[in-house]
Amino acid sequence: MFASSLIYRGVHATRTLLGIGRQHNYRTLEVAVVLLLDDTAHHQARQRQLAVLRRHGVNPGLAAAPHITLKLGFKCRDPQAVADYLDELATRFEPLPVTLKDFDCFDEGIAFWDVVPDAALDQLRRTVVADLHTRFGTTPRPLEGNAFRFHVTLAHGLPAAAFRAERDALAREHAEHRFTGQQVALLVRCDHHWIDYKTVTLGRSTRRSAA
């Protein structure tokens, strides 16, 4: 946990230094590949985000729909090419089990709903990272190796006192939810917000065969 926190902190500091958190050149976009939550998990995550909003105001954690990251944000000139790749990915993977359980924080100020480690989910993530490297030359980040930790971000960028308060409050909470992960999305950053550019449903080959 200590090592992964240091890596996350380093990535966050580098992104801030390089200005990655803000989109300036719209010919080159920042995109990310994520697994979407089911309706119940989405609603519960948004409830907690709204509670943080009421206590501490707007924070960058509200900039995208709650999700589980498969590929961290990277620069891309042609999102459609990555969207077409997701169509192919959907034929290679079946829906997979996901368990969200309790809450934790990374030291650099990210509060999150924890995801129980799962081999199928990690295989999907590693495949996406490797494929994007092979096909689009996207260099995997150090964090995207064995140190990667699945999570659903609830808040980040809070003032230090607010973050400590949220960390202490979440440490006393218990929440567990199991669902079948089915939808993978390509998100595109539009300045301060992320939009869902393309969503695919895993297991397309199985449904076509049954039909």
C-alpha positions in Angstrom: 0.0 0.0 0.0 2.8 2.4 0.9 4.6 1.8 -2.4 1.5 2.2 -4.5 0.6 5.4 -2.7 4.1 6.8 -3.5 3.6 5.9 -7.2 0.1 7.5 -7.3 1.5 10.6 -5.6 4.2 10.8 -8.2 1.8 10.5 -11.1 -0.5 13.1 -9.6 2.4 15.6 -9.1 3.7 15.0 -12.7 0.3 15.5 -14.2 -0.1 18.8 -12.4 3.4 19.9 -13.4 2.8 19.1 -17.0 -0.6 20.6 -17.1 -2.2 17.3 -18.1 -5.2 18.1 -15.9 -6.3 20.7 -18.4 -6.9 20.2 -22.1 -5.4 23.0 -24.3 -4.7 21.4 -27.7 -8.0 20.0 -29.1 -6.3 18.4 -32.0 -4.7 16.0 -29.5 -7.2 14.8 -26.9 -6.8 13.0 -23.6 -8.7 9.8 -23.5 -9.1 6.9 -21.0 -10.6 3.4 -21.1 -12.8 2.4 -18.2 -15.2 -0.2 -16.9 -18.6 1.3 -16.1 -20.5 0.4 -12.9 -24.0 -1.0 -12.9 -26.9 1.2 -12.0 -26.9 0.4 -8.2 -23.2 1.0 -7.8 -23.3 4.1 -9.9 -26.2 5.5 -7.7 -24.4 4.7 -4.5 -21.1 6.2 -5.6 -23.0 9.4 -6.7 -24.7 9.6 -3.4 -21.4 9.6 -1.6 -20.0 12.2 -4.1 -23.0 14.4 -3.5 -22.4 14.2 0.3 -18.7 15.3 -0.2 -20.0 18.1 -2.4 -22.4 19.4 0.3 -19.7 19.3 2.9 -16.7 20.7 1.0 -17.8 22.0 -2.4 -16.9 21.0 -5.9 -13.9 18.8 -6.4 -12.4 17.2 -9.6 -13.8 13.8 -8.6 -17.1 14.9 -10.0 -15.7 15.5 -13.5 -16.5 12.0 -14.8 -19.2 9.3 -14.1 -18.1 6.8 -11.4 -16.0 4.1 -13.1 -13.2 1.6 -12.7 -10.1 2.6 -14.7 -8.6 0.1 -17.2 -6.2 2.5 -18.9 -5.2 5.8 -17.4 -5.6 8.9 -19.4 -3.3 9.2 -22.5 -2.9 11.6 -25.5 -4.7 10.6 -28.7 -5.2 12.3 -32.1 -7.9 9.9 -33.3 -10.4 8.7 -30.6 -12.4 6.9 -33.3 -9.5 4.5 -33.9 -9.5 3.6 -30.2 -13.3 3.3 -30.3 -13.1 0.9 -33.2 -10.6 -1.2 -31.1 -13.1 -1.4 -28.3 -15.6 -3.0 -30.7 -13.0 -5.8 -31.3 -12.2 -6.0 -27.5 -15.8 -6.7 -26.8 -15.8 -9.8 -28.9 -12.8 -11.2 -26.9 -14.0 -10.8 -23.3 -17.1 -12.0 -21.5 -18.8 -10.0 -18.7 -16.9 -10.5 -15.4 -17.7 -10.4 -11.7 -16.8 -7.2 -9.8 -17.0 -6.7 -6.0 -16.8 -3.2 -4.4 -16.0 -3.4 -0.7 -15.4 -0.6 1.8 -13.4 2.6 1.3 -9.8 3.8 1.4 -7.6 6.7 0.4 -4.4 7.3 -1.4 -2.1 9.6 0.4 -2.1 12.3 -2.3 -5.7 13.0 -1.6 -7.9 10.5 -3.5 -10.9 9.0 -1.6 -12.3 5.8 -3.2 -14.5 2.8 -3.1 -12.2 -0.2 -3.1 -12.4 -3.0 -5.7 -11.6 -6.5 -4.6 -8.8 -7.9 -6.7 -10.0 -10.3 -9.4 -8.0 -12.2 -12.0 -10.5 -11.7 -14.8 -10.7 -8.0 -14.3 -6.9 -7.7 -14.2 -6.5 -9.7 -17.4 -8.9 -7.3 -19.1 -6.9 -4.3 -17.9 -3.5 -5.8 -18.9 -4.9 -6.7 -22.3 -6.1 -3.1 -22.9 -2.8 -1.6 -21.8 -0.8 -4.0 -24.0 -3.0 -3.6 -27.0 -2.9 0.2 -26.9 0.9 0.0 -26.6 1.2 -2.3 -29.6 -1.4 -0.6 -31.9 -1.1 3.0 -30.9 2.3 3.4 -29.4 0.9 4.3 -26.0 3.6 3.9 -23.4 2.4 2.1 -20.3 2.9 4.1 -17.1 4.9 2.6 -14.2 1.7 2.6 -12.2 0.1 0.3 -14.8 2.2 -2.7 -13.8 1.9 -4.8 -10.7 1.4 -1.8 -8.4 -2.0 -1.0 -10.1 -4.9 -0.9 -7.7 -8.5 -1.0 -8.9 -10.8 1.6 -7.3 -13.8 3.9 -7.9 -12.8 7.5 -7.2 -15.2 9.4 -5.0 -13.3 12.6 -4.4 -9.8 14.1 -5.0 -8.2 17.5 -4.9 -9.8 18.4 -1.5 -8.1 20.8 0.9 -6.0 19.0 3.4 -8.4 19.4 6.3 -11.4 18.3 4.2 -9.5 15.3 2.9 -8.6 14.2 6.5 -12.2 14.5 7.5 -13.4 12.4 4.6 -10.7 9.8 5.2 -11.8 9.5 8.8 -15.5 9.3 7.9 -15.0 6.6 5.2 -12.8 4.5 7.6 -15.9 4.0 9.7 -18.2 3.1 6.8 -18.9 -0.4 5.3 -20.4 -0.9 1.9 -20.3 -4.0 -0.3 -21.8 -4.5 -3.7 -21.4 -7.2 -6.3 -22.3 -6.8 -9.9 -21.4 -8.1 -13.4 -19.1 -5.7 -15.3 -20.3 -5.6 -18.9 -19.7 -2.1 -20.3 -16.3 -0.7 -21.3 -16.2 3.0 -22.2 -13.9 5.3 -24.0 -13.8 8.6 -22.1 -12.6 11.9 -23.7 -11.5 14.9 -21.7 -13.3 18.1 -22.6 -11.4 20.7 -20.5 -12.5 20.0 -16.9 -14.9 17.2 -17.7 -14.9 13.8 -19.3 -17.5 12.6 -21.8 -18.5 9.1 -22.8 -17.4 8.9 -26.4 -18.1 5.2 -27.0 -19.5 2.3 -24.9 -19.3 -1.4 -25.8 -20.8 -4.4 -24.1 -18.6 -7.4 -23.4 -19.5 -10.8 -24.8 -20.8 -9.7 -28.2 -19.5 -12.9 -29.9 -21.5 -15.1 -27.6 -24.7 -13.2 -28.3 -24.2 -13.3 -32.1 -23.6 -17.0 -32.0 -26.8 -17.6 -29.9 -28.8 -15.5 -32.4 
